[in-house]
């Protein structure tokens, strides 16, 4: 099974050096959405307009497969 790495980028980057074996890209996407939801809910009001949070999914060659981005913007 291929190995995927999930790297978090927000204030303090979190680089995944172990990865996780998953059956394919679709399984990696499903895992990324679960991980992103779990991590972002712990932000608990600390995320501010002007900040950006992202989770990159990399394949076993460390090439990008997916990116989930959350950006705070203030319009008024």
Secondary structure, DSSP 8 states (H G I E B T S, - for coil): -EEEEEEEESSS-B--SS-EEESSHHHHHHHHHHHHHHHHHTTTT---TT-EEEEEEE-TTS-EEEEEEEE-----
